[in-house]
Structures are given as structure tokens and as C-alpha cells.
Amino acid sequence: MSKSKLIIEGLNGVRGLSGEIAVAGAKNAITKIFPATILFEDEVRITNVPAIEDAARMTELVQAAGGRVEREGSNATVFQAANWNPVLDKKIAERLRASIVFTGPLLARTGRVEFPFPGGCVLGERSIDLFLMGFKTMGAVVEEDDSYFRIHTSGKLKGARITFPFISVTATETLMMAATLAEGETILENAALEPEIADMAFYLNECGARIEGAGTSTIKITGGQLLHAGGITFDTPPDRIETGSFVMLAALAGSDVLVSHCNPSWLTTPLSLLRKAGVPLEIGKDYIRVQAAGVTAPYKMFSVRTHEYPGFSTDLQAPTAAFLSQCEGEGNILETIFDGRFRYVDDLVRMGADMSVMNPHRILIKGPRKLTAKNMESPDLRGGLAYLIAASVAEGTSTINNAYLIDRGYERIEERLAALGLNIKREEI
């Protein structure tokens, strides 16, 4: 893990950014398609692979399991292993929450899987009980000790009806993939609706899977044999969280910024709120243009309640807090998905934001407030991006340490923002 920091000279309220910034491939798609390659009997070619740390870690997990990965620019080809190793690499898995997704394909392919409790950003309690419940329902035996979970089957997984007590994106994806090679029919109820799920299911179906209803609350999977890509490429969709983050940054610090290579239809809820706030948006099929040069009055405050898709994404919550700090009025953010996701608030308050944590799930924001530069430690992936947005509009030069966490989900962030005119640089520690 490299140690670096980002140094940002704030624009002090001047809308100085302009130009085009292209959205990279989605973190929440690429971290699922790499495990999905285990379901295939032949090589899988993936395009638009983002150069982010989470993609690099998923590549390492594939390689540690026995697969071979070749990268060419933003494309990758995953070659099948002669024998898949069902034991996840402990050092990587403990640092990456998305590693849990490997459990479904490995269990379905090899009949067993061993893994440590998955790690990643510290966002409160994130139980894996849904995964274990699903595997047990499909006939697997689950054992655990202080360091590892061990799951095995006596044959193939069995199709089953699984009702999630609460919505989980990763559990939906993991069990959908496991069911692809199971015996019989599996029905997932109260499934997540995220568009990346439907996108991946479409690709798996092209390659021989039989998945119905992906993108709805009920998904039916008829299990079968190994999938066959046959040269069909998986094109990683654009990252909707990066899209929303860039639009908010452009609204505060930009004069005329084109956010391109995106899918605005996946962001209807946040875009409607930004429009109500007064952000001038031109929305096309694959772009969002923010022309804020003529904006003189502060944007209007709004309140947010995070919710599973198609609601307001929890991953946009922290960047939204930075945006709202510059809006006029009083609003609040209600976080309904995770505990511990307000760790960024103290540093934004140090910068001058008027924010109060009312309880573990709600913050109150008053604005607008002038922000001044500070030295900060990135608390997590999305909190780090909130710092970057705040630093861009602040007075003075800010330092964001632990830039690795931002790198987990944002490709070459300093190069891309510098191209818009932001004075930002990276320094190794």
C-alpha cells in the first residue's frame, strides 16, 4: 500500500474549473465482475477497467485463487485456472469488503470456500449473516473459528427460496452468482435494485446463465453449467458515484464543466435535488454539463435521506455534505444504511462548516459558511472525496493524508482535476 497525500490550493469561492472530465468504470461493477469470472469455462475480457486500488486488489485475489490476469491499458483479460484455490488471501480480504463476493462463485465452482472476515472502510457494523444464511439455505455447511469461515457442500449447491430480511447489494450479487451454477431454481426476494446488478446479470445471461428479474426485488435464477464467454466482452459501466461527486464539485468550483461518459439515468434522485437547489444542469444521454459561471447567489439548501437504489445513494452522502455546507438555509442528512458514516464531519467543522451530529444517523447542516484550509486525514473512501470538494472551494492550501483511501474508488484523481484547472498535486510520504 503506497502512502501519499494530496495537496490542494483552494479556489476561495472562485468558480475557476472548466473543461471536460470523463467518468471512469464503476468501482461497484468491476469489483463484482472479477469474482464472476470464476463461473466461466473460458477467458473473460473486460473493458473500461478503472485504475483504482479496489480493482487492483480484486485482480490480486483472482491471481491468488489461481487465475491469470493480463492488463492492457483500461482493458483486462481473466484466464481460467486449472484448479481454483478456494482459500481467499487473508491479507487482501481483510482489507477489502468486496472480497466477500468471491465466496459465492468459489463455493459454487469448487464446493468449498475459506475466508477471513472481510475488511475495508470503517463504516460501522456490516454483518455477513445474510451471506451465511443464504449459503446454508442452499445446502452448505458453515463452520467458523477466530480467524476463518469455512463453508463446504457435499455436492452442488441446491436451488432455494431466499428472502433477505433487509436489502443488501453484495449479498444479492453473491448469491445470484452462486445460484448460477446451483442445482435447480433459486429465488431471491427483497433483492437489491442497483443498476450494476442488472448490468452484470445481462452479461451473464449472454454467456449462458438463466437469470430473470435482475434490477427488481425478485430475482429468479435457474442453475446450470459453467458459463462460456466465447469472446463476448464485459464493458464496465460508468461509475454513478463518481459522476455525482464530480457534478457537485463542478457546481461549487466550476464555471463550465462537462462530466462525460456517464449515465445520468442512474442518478435521477440526486440530480433532481441539485436542480431544486439551483444548480444549472444540462443533461444528455451520456453527459452532464454544469454551467455555473453566472451563479451569484448561494444554492438553496435541501435535506437528504439515504436509501437503497433508486433512492439517494449512501456513497454520495459525504460529498453531498460538503456541497450542502455552501448552500443557504438549514437541512439535514439522514443516513439509513450504515452506522459510523459521519466520521468526516469533525474535519469539515474545523474548516468552518456549520454541521452538528445529532445522532449516529443524522447530521444538521447550516449554510453557507466560508471554508478555510486544513491538514486532514482521510477517514474513508467517500469521506476523503468530501474533503477534496471542501478543500477545492476553501481559502488556502489543504493537505489530505491517507490518499490511498480516495484511490480505492477514484482513478488518478489529481491528474483529472488538475486538467480542469485545480491546483492539486500528490506527494509521497
Residue pairs with C-beta under 8 A, 6 or more apart in sequence:
1 404
2 404
2 428
3 402
3 404
3 428
3 429
4 403
4 404
4 426
4 427
4 428
4 429
5 399
5 400
5 401
5 402
5 403
5 426
5 427
5 429
6 388
6 399
6 400
6 403
6 406
6 413
6 414
6 424
6 425
6 426
7 397
7 398
7 399
7 400
7 424
7 425
7 426
7 427
8 373
8 388
8 391
8 392
8 397
8 398
8 399
8 400
8 422
8 423
8 424
9 396
9 397
9 422
9 423
9 424
10 371
10 373
10 391
10 392
10 393
10 394
10 395
10 396
10 397
10 398
11 17
11 253
11 392
11 393
11 422
12 393
12 394
12 395
12 396
13 370
13 393
13 395
14 253
15 252
15 253
15 254
15 255
15 292
15 293
15 295
16 253
16 254
16 255
16 421
16 422
17 249
17 250
17 253
17 254
17 255
17 257
17 392
17 417
17 420
17 421
17 422
18 254
18 255
18 256
18 257
18 420
18 421
19 257
19 258
19 419
19 420
19 421
20 257
20 258
20 259
20 260
21 246
21 257
21 258
21 259
21 260
21 416
21 417
21 419
21 420
22 260
22 261
22 416
23 238
23 239
23 242
23 243
23 246
23 259
23 260
23 261
23 262
24 48
24 50
24 51
24 52
24 238
24 239
24 242
24 410
24 411
25 48
25 49
25 50
25 74
25 236
25 237
25 238
25 239
26 50
26 196
26 236
26 237
26 238
26 239
26 240
26 241
26 242
27 50
27 52
27 54
27 55
27 239
27 241
27 242
27 408
27 409
28 169
28 194
28 196
28 239
28 241
28 315
29 196
29 199
29 200
29 236
29 237
29 239
30 46
30 49
30 50
30 52
30 54
30 55
30 58
30 236
31 54
31 55
31 58
31 98
31 101
32 98
32 101
32 173
32 196
32 200
33 44
33 46
33 200
33 203
33 234
33 236
34 46
34 55
34 58
34 59
34 61
34 62
34 78
35 58
35 61
35 62
35 101
35 102
35 104
35 105
35 106
35 177
36 44
36 105
36 177
36 200
36 204
37 44
37 62
37 67
37 78
37 80
37 105
38 62
38 65
38 67
38 84
38 102
38 105
38 106
38 109
39 105
39 108
39 109
39 177
39 180
39 181
39 204
39 209
39 226
39 227
40 80
40 207
40 226
40 227
40 228
40 229
41 80
41 226
41 227
41 228
42 80
42 228
42 229
42 230
43 77
43 78
43 79
43 80
43 229
44 77
44 78
44 229
44 234
45 75
45 76
45 77
45 229
45 231
45 233
45 234
46 75
46 76
46 77
46 78
46 233
46 234
46 235
46 236
47 74
47 75
47 233
47 234
47 235
47 236
48 74
48 75
48 235
48 236
48 237
48 238
49 55
49 71
49 74
49 75
49 76
49 236
50 74
50 236
50 239
50 411
51 74
51 411
51 412
52 407
52 408
52 409
52 410
52 411
53 404
53 407
53 408
53 409
54 96
54 98
54 408
54 409
57 92
57 95
57 96
57 99
58 96
58 98
58 99
59 69
59 71
59 76
60 89
60 92
61 88
61 89
61 92
61 93
61 96
61 99
61 102
62 69
62 78
63 69
64 85
64 88
64 89
64 92
65 81
65 84
65 85
65 86
65 88
65 102
65 106
66 81
66 82
66 83
66 84
66 85
67 78
67 79
67 80
67 81
67 84
68 78
68 79
68 81
69 76
69 77
69 78
69 79
70 76
70 77
70 79
84 106
84 109
84 110
86 106
86 107
86 110
86 111
86 112
86 113
86 114
87 113
87 114
87 115
88 99
88 102
88 103
88 106
88 113
88 114
88 115
88 116
90 116
90 147
90 148
92 99
93 99
93 102
93 115
93 116
93 118
93 119
94 116
94 117
94 118
94 119
95 119
95 120
96 118
96 119
96 120
97 118
97 119
97 120
97 121
97 126
97 170
98 118
98 120
98 170
99 115
99 118
100 115
100 118
100 128
100 131
100 170
100 174
101 170
101 173
101 174
101 177
102 113
102 115
103 113
103 115
103 131
103 135
103 151
103 174
103 178
104 131
104 173
104 174
104 175
104 176
104 177
104 178
105 177
105 178
105 181
106 112
106 113
107 113
107 135
107 140
107 151
107 152
107 153
107 157
107 178
108 156
108 157
108 177
108 178
108 179
108 180
108 181
108 182
109 181
109 226
111 152
111 153
111 154
111 155
111 156
112 150
112 151
112 152
112 153
113 150
113 151
113 152
114 148
114 149
114 150
114 151
115 148
115 149
116 147
116 148
116 149
117 128
117 149
118 128
121 380
121 381
121 382
121 405
121 408
122 340
122 343
122 379
122 380
123 338
123 339
123 340
123 341
123 380
124 338
124 339
124 340
124 341
124 360
125 339
126 338
128 149
130 164
130 165
130 166
130 168
130 171
131 170
131 171
131 174
131 175
132 142
132 149
132 151
133 162
134 162
134 171
134 174
134 175
134 178
135 142
135 151
135 157
135 175
135 178
136 142
137 160
137 161
137 162
138 157
138 158
138 159
138 160
138 162
138 175
138 178
138 179
138 182
138 186
139 153
139 154
139 157
139 158
139 160
140 151
140 152
140 153
140 157
141 151
141 152
141 153
142 149
142 150
142 151
143 149
143 150
143 151
144 150
155 183
156 181
156 182
156 183
156 223
157 178
157 179
157 181
157 182
157 183
157 223
158 182
158 183
158 184
159 179
159 182
159 183
159 184
159 185
159 186
159 221
159 222
159 223
160 186
160 187
161 186
161 187
161 189
162 175
162 186
162 187
162 188
162 189
163 189
163 190
164 171
164 172
164 188
164 189
164 190
164 191
165 190
166 190
167 190
167 191
167 192
167 308
168 192
169 192
169 194
169 197
169 308
171 192
172 188
172 191
172 192
172 197
172 219
173 192
173 197
173 200
175 186
175 188
176 188
176 191
176 197
176 201
176 211
176 214
176 219
176 221
177 204
179 186
179 188
179 221
179 223
180 204
180 209
180 211
180 221
180 223
180 224
180 227
181 223
181 224
181 225
181 226
182 221
182 223
183 223
184 222
184 223
185 220
185 221
185 222
185 223
186 220
186 221
186 223
187 218
187 219
187 220
187 221
188 218
188 219
188 220
188 221
189 217
189 218
190 217
191 197
191 213
191 216
191 217
191 218
191 219
192 308
192 309
193 215
193 216
193 217
193 308
193 309
193 310
194 308
194 309
195 215
195 237
195 240
195 263
195 266
195 309
196 237
197 214
197 215
198 214
198 215
199 237
200 214
200 234
201 209
201 211
201 214
201 215
201 219
202 214
203 232
203 234
204 211
204 227
205 211
206 232
207 227
207 228
207 229
207 230
207 232
208 224
208 225
208 226
208 227
208 228
209 221
209 224
209 227
210 221
210 222
210 223
210 224
211 219
211 220
211 221
212 219
212 220
212 221
213 219
213 220
237 263
238 261
238 262
238 263
238 286
239 409
240 262
240 263
240 266
240 267
240 313
241 313
241 315
241 316
241 382
241 409
242 409
242 410
243 259
243 262
243 263
243 264
243 266
243 267
243 288
244 267
244 270
244 271
244 313
244 316
244 319
245 316
245 319
245 385
245 389
245 410
246 257
246 259
247 259
247 267
247 270
247 271
247 274
247 279
247 281
247 288
247 290
248 274
248 319
248 320
248 322
248 323
248 389
249 319
249 388
249 389
249 392
249 417
250 257
250 259
250 290
250 292
251 274
251 279
251 290
251 292
251 299
251 323
252 292
252 323
252 326
252 389
252 392
252 393
253 389
253 392
253 393
253 422
254 290
254 292
254 420
255 291
255 292
255 293
256 289
256 290
256 291
256 292
256 293
257 289
257 290
257 292
257 420
258 287
258 288
258 289
258 290
259 287
259 288
259 289
259 290
260 286
260 287
261 286
261 287
262 286
262 287
262 288
263 286
264 271
264 283
264 284
264 285
264 286
264 287
264 288
268 310
269 310
269 311
269 312
270 312
270 313
270 316
270 320
271 281
271 283
271 288
273 302
273 304
273 312
274 281
275 281
276 300
276 302
277 299
277 300
277 301
277 302
277 327
278 295
278 297
278 299
278 300
279 290
279 292
279 295
279 299
280 290
280 291
280 292
280 294
280 295
281 288
281 289
281 290
282 288
282 289
282 290
282 291
283 289
297 328
298 326
298 327
298 328
298 367
298 368
299 323
299 326
299 327
299 328
300 327
300 328
300 329
301 324
301 327
301 328
301 329
301 330
301 331
301 365
301 367
302 324
302 327
302 331
303 331
303 332
303 333
303 334
304 312
304 317
304 320
304 324
304 331
304 332
304 333
304 334
305 311
305 312
305 333
305 334
305 336
306 312
306 313
306 314
306 317
306 333
306 334
306 335
306 336
306 337
307 336
307 337
308 337
312 320
314 335
314 336
314 337
314 338
314 341
315 382
316 382
317 333
317 335
317 341
317 382
318 341
318 344
318 380
318 382
318 383
318 385
318 386
319 382
319 385
319 386
319 389
320 333
321 333
321 344
321 345
321 348
321 353
321 355
321 363
321 365
321 386
322 348
322 353
322 386
322 387
322 389
322 390
323 389
324 331
324 333
324 365
324 367
325 348
325 353
325 354
325 355
325 365
325 367
325 368
325 369
325 371
325 390
326 367
326 368
326 369
326 371
326 393
327 365
327 367
327 368
328 367
328 368
329 366
329 367
330 364
330 365
330 366
331 364
331 365
332 358
332 362
332 363
332 364
332 365
333 362
333 363
333 365
334 361
334 362
335 341
335 342
335 360
335 361
335 362
336 361
339 360
339 361
340 360
341 380
341 382
341 383
342 357
342 360
342 363
343 379
343 380
343 383
344 379
344 380
344 383
344 386
344 387
345 355
345 357
345 363
347 374
347 376
347 377
347 379
347 387
348 355
348 371
348 386
348 387
348 390
349 355
350 374
350 376
351 371
351 372
351 373
351 374
351 390
351 391
351 394
351 398
352 369
352 370
352 371
352 372
352 394
353 365
353 367
353 369
353 371
353 390
354 365
354 366
354 367
354 369
355 363
355 364
355 365
355 366
356 363
356 364
357 363
358 364
370 395
371 390
371 393
371 394
371 395
372 394
372 395
372 396
373 391
373 394
373 395
373 396
373 397
373 398
374 394
374 398
375 398
375 399
375 401
376 387
376 391
376 398
376 399
376 400
376 401
377 400
377 401
377 402
378 384
378 387
378 400
378 401
378 402
378 403
378 404
378 405
378 406
379 405
380 405
381 405
381 406
381 408
381 409
382 409
383 405
384 400
384 402
384 403
384 405
384 406
385 406
385 409
385 410
387 398
387 400
388 400
388 406
388 413
388 417
390 398
391 398
391 400
392 417
392 422
400 406
401 429
403 426
406 413
407 413
414 424
414 425
414 426
417 424
418 424
418 425
